[in-house]
Amino acid sequence: MSNLQSEIEALKDEIAELKKSDRRKNKSIMESTALGTIFVIVLALIIGCAGGYAIGKDVNQQRSVTLNLQ
């Protein structure tokens, strides 16, 4: 009976350890997802700013060409 009792205690300890490692894994997944989201947002801002700069530069060149023709 005591052998069975010790086996149950060992299994309880193993289950508790697995739960702890599972929580750590979920936490790291959430952190990596948050970092990935921040990276995508920053990348979109950079691309948007570069596109806006290129469009503005093109419009200014067209305006100067129009002014030179007049």
Backbone as a chain_set.jsonl record, in Angstrom:
{"seq": "MSNLQSEIEALKDEIAELKKSDRRKNKSIMESTALGTIFVIVLALIIGCAGGYAIGKDVNQQRSVTLNLQ", "coords": {"N": [[0.825, -1.199, 0.0], [1.965, 1.217, 0.784], [3.796, 1.509, -1.223], [2.202, 2.043, -3.431], [1.14, 4.456, -2.57], [3.44, 6.093, -2.536], [4.005, 6.075, -5.225], [1.788, 7.46, -6.244], [2.253, 9.973, -5.104], [4.633, 10.652, -6.421], [3.709, 10.833, -9.038], [1.953, 13.008, -8.748], [3.777, 15.057, -8.183], [5.146, 15.085, -10.61], [3.117, 15.874, -12.378], [2.616, 18.452, -11.398], [5.051, 19.669, -12.036], [4.99, 19.524, -14.833], [2.828, 21.21, -15.361], [3.9, 23.671, -14.565], [5.988, 24.022, -16.454], [4.461, 24.177, -18.754], [3.068, 26.555, -18.378], [5.191, 28.352, -18.54], [5.914, 28.014, -21.211], [3.614, 28.948, -22.547], [3.712, 31.607, -21.777], [6.056, 32.497, -23.05], [5.271, 32.209, -25.698], [3.26, 34.125, -25.839], [4.786, 36.432, -25.388], [6.493, 36.419, -27.633], [4.613, 36.693, -29.638], [3.613, 39.23, -29.077], [5.928, 40.772, -29.49], [6.304, 40.258, -32.207], [4.014, 41.456, -33.269], [4.479, 44.154, -32.616], [6.773, 44.549, -34.167], [5.731, 44.249, -36.784], [3.956, 46.43, -36.877], [5.742, 48.616, -36.618], [7.266, 48.205, -38.919], [5.291, 48.595, -40.884], [4.751, 51.312, -40.442], [7.224, 52.442, -41.17], [7.36, 51.741, -43.892], [5.083, 53.077, -44.793], [5.786, 55.753, -44.257], [8.013, 56.026, -45.94], [6.807, 55.634, -48.427], [5.045, 57.82, -48.466], [6.912, 59.886, -48.457], [8.158, 59.443, -50.93], [6.017, 59.87, -52.697], [5.414, 62.541, -52.113], [7.809, 63.738, -52.906], [7.755, 63.195, -55.646], [5.485, 64.647, -56.401], [6.382, 67.236, -55.856], [8.441, 67.433, -57.74], [6.963, 67.299, -60.124], [5.486, 69.622, -59.841], [7.505, 71.555, -59.952], [8.411, 71.171, -62.556], [6.116, 71.936, -63.961], [5.971, 74.614, -63.206], [8.324, 75.563, -64.353], [7.745, 75.288, -67.034], [5.85, 77.212, -67.447]], "CA": [[0.0, 0.0, 0.0], [2.834, 2.392, 0.85], [4.411, 1.62, -2.55], [1.194, 2.708, -4.25], [1.059, 5.83, -2.066], [4.618, 6.822, -3.006], [3.822, 6.205, -6.682], [0.812, 8.542, -6.431], [2.935, 11.226, -4.766], [5.585, 10.928, -7.501], [2.917, 11.291, -10.189], [1.464, 14.362, -8.437], [4.906, 15.969, -8.367], [5.423, 15.167, -12.046], [2.042, 16.681, -12.962], [2.853, 19.843, -10.999], [6.202, 20.153, -12.815], [4.534, 19.702, -16.215], [1.99, 22.412, -15.404], [4.797, 24.83, -14.493], [6.682, 24.192, -17.734], [3.453, 24.564, -19.734], [2.819, 27.989, -18.168], [6.351, 29.083, -19.069], [5.84, 27.951, -22.67], [2.548, 29.857, -22.971], [4.186, 32.971, -21.554], [7.013, 32.842, -24.097], [4.508, 32.355, -26.943], [2.594, 35.429, -25.785], [5.808, 37.461, -25.541], [6.959, 36.447, -29.016], [3.522, 37.228, -30.44], [3.579, 40.678, -28.848], [7.074, 41.355, -30.179], [6.031, 40.169, -33.644], [3.015, 42.472, -33.595], [5.165, 45.45, -32.573], [7.654, 44.601, -35.329], [4.909, 44.464, -37.981], [3.445, 47.803, -36.828], [6.862, 49.518, -36.917], [7.593, 48.012, -40.331], [4.245, 49.261, -41.67], [4.98, 52.758, -40.32], [8.402, 52.805, -41.973], [6.981, 51.638, -45.31], [4.148, 54.166, -45.052], [6.527, 57.023, -44.302], [8.844, 56.028, -47.15], [5.889, 55.836, -49.545], [4.595, 59.211, -48.414], [8.042, 60.726, -48.86], [8.359, 59.273, -52.375], [4.896, 60.532, -53.381], [5.609, 63.978, -51.951], [8.946, 64.137, -53.74], [7.282, 63.133, -57.03], [4.566, 65.773, -56.602], [7.199, 68.45, -55.903], [9.135, 67.458, -59.033], [5.975, 67.636, -61.145], [5.136, 71.028, -59.654], [8.615, 72.387, -60.442], [8.398, 71.069, -64.014], [4.991, 72.754, -64.415], [6.336, 76.025, -63.013], [9.369, 75.896, -65.332], [7.137, 75.374, -68.365], [5.045, 78.428, -67.577]], "C": [[0.868, 1.261, 0.0], [3.547, 2.613, -0.498], [3.47, 2.369, -3.493], [1.079, 4.177, -3.856], [2.239, 6.666, -2.579], [4.564, 7.044, -4.519], [2.858, 7.351, -7.001], [1.46, 9.893, -6.16], [3.916, 11.625, -5.88], [4.852, 11.443, -8.736], [2.366, 12.7, -9.967], [2.567, 15.391, -8.649], [5.213, 16.172, -9.857], [4.374, 16.023, -12.763], [2.242, 18.153, -12.639], [4.004, 20.443, -11.811], [5.809, 20.393, -14.272], [3.669, 20.953, -16.356], [2.844, 23.672, -15.38], [5.475, 25.077, -15.838], [5.707, 24.627, -18.825], [3.132, 26.055, -19.614], [3.961, 28.822, -18.736], [6.299, 29.127, -20.591], [4.775, 28.912, -23.19], [2.984, 31.303, -22.826], [5.152, 33.387, -22.67], [6.316, 32.998, -25.45], [3.826, 33.71, -26.975], [3.605, 36.552, -25.987], [6.272, 37.549, -26.987], [5.869, 36.981, -29.943], [3.439, 38.735, -30.291], [4.738, 41.356, -29.566], [6.875, 41.325, -31.689], [5.034, 41.218, -34.088], [3.652, 43.857, -33.614], [6.063, 45.605, -33.798], [6.866, 44.899, -36.603], [4.381, 45.894, -38.017], [4.549, 48.794, -37.19], [7.246, 49.41, -38.387], [6.572, 48.707, -41.226], [4.401, 50.777, -41.604], [6.154, 53.213, -41.178], [8.047, 52.782, -43.459], [6.027, 52.774, -45.685], [4.846, 55.508, -45.155], [7.373, 57.107, -45.567], [7.97, 56.256, -48.386], [5.387, 57.272, -49.604], [5.685, 60.165, -48.854], [8.236, 60.656, -50.382], [7.247, 59.973, -53.158], [5.052, 62.048, -53.3], [6.736, 64.504, -52.819], [8.53, 64.18, -55.208], [6.369, 64.316, -57.334], [5.358, 67.074, -56.698], [7.949, 68.556, -57.223], [8.169, 67.843, -60.152], [5.606, 69.109, -61.061], [6.248, 71.923, -60.205], [8.699, 72.332, -61.965], [7.29, 71.95, -64.578], [5.335, 74.234, -64.3], [7.393, 76.451, -64.027], [8.783, 76.046, -66.724], [6.366, 76.673, -68.543], [5.918, 79.571, -67.729]], "O": [[0.563, 2.24, -0.681], [3.862, 3.745, -0.866], [3.905, 3.228, -4.26], [0.935, 5.043, -4.719], [2.058, 7.807, -3.004], [5.019, 8.071, -5.024], [3.097, 8.122, -7.93], [1.24, 10.85, -6.902], [4.013, 12.8, -6.234], [5.313, 12.371, -9.399], [2.318, 13.498, -10.903], [2.335, 16.458, -9.217], [5.5, 17.285, -10.299], [4.71, 16.806, -13.652], [2.06, 19.01, -13.504], [3.933, 21.6, -12.225], [6.253, 21.369, -14.878], [3.765, 21.67, -17.352], [2.553, 24.635, -16.089], [5.53, 26.213, -16.307], [6.089, 25.37, -19.729], [2.946, 26.738, -20.621], [3.732, 29.869, -19.341], [6.603, 30.155, -21.196], [5.008, 29.617, -24.172], [2.656, 32.137, -23.67], [5.07, 34.507, -23.175], [6.725, 33.828, -26.262], [3.809, 34.376, -28.01], [3.315, 37.525, -26.683], [6.429, 38.65, -27.515], [6.173, 37.652, -30.93], [3.22, 39.445, -31.273], [4.553, 42.403, -30.187], [7.242, 42.277, -32.378], [5.183, 41.807, -35.158], [3.396, 44.647, -34.522], [6.106, 46.677, -34.402], [7.295, 45.719, -37.415], [4.358, 46.512, -39.081], [4.323, 49.712, -37.979], [7.523, 50.422, -39.03], [6.942, 49.339, -42.216], [4.203, 51.459, -42.61], [6.083, 54.252, -41.835], [8.396, 53.704, -44.197], [6.145, 53.362, -46.76], [4.536, 56.31, -46.036], [7.437, 58.163, -46.196], [8.358, 56.995, -49.291], [5.314, 57.866, -50.68], [5.415, 61.145, -49.549], [8.449, 61.676, -51.037], [7.518, 60.604, -54.18], [4.85, 62.755, -54.288], [6.632, 65.584, -53.399], [8.911, 65.099, -55.934], [6.467, 64.92, -58.402], [5.044, 67.927, -57.528], [8.083, 69.65, -57.771], [8.521, 68.629, -61.032], [5.434, 69.77, -62.085], [5.969, 72.934, -60.85], [9.023, 73.335, -62.602], [7.502, 72.64, -65.575], [5.025, 75.017, -65.197], [7.363, 77.583, -64.51], [9.273, 76.85, -67.517], [6.241, 77.178, -69.659], [5.443, 80.7, -67.855]]}, "num_chains": 1, "name": "protein.A"}
